[in-house]
Amino acid sequence: MHELSVAERVLRTVVSEAEARSAVKVTAVRLRLGDLQMITQETLQETFNELAADSIAQGAELRVQPVPGHDVIVDEIEVETA
């Protein structure tokens, strides 16, 4: 379950950034996903959703841009603040 470790890394990054911005909810995440990761956007979204349940990232939409290589880079998060 390689997608599990990728989704965990994305979630940790997103939650950390959201907390630093005093967010109450993450609504979207824009990220680049290397094609050599061999993970589909749908699989990553499903795994992320499972991990993000009951967190401030619950329900966040992943907006994935496929790129060459192995990298997984969170470019931007959209949040709601109090």
Buried (B, 14 or more C-beta within 10 A) or exposed (E): EEBBEBBEEBBEBBBEBBEEEEBEBBEBBBBBBBEEBEBEBEBBBBBBBEBBEEBBBEEBBBBBEEBEEEEBEBEEBBBEEE
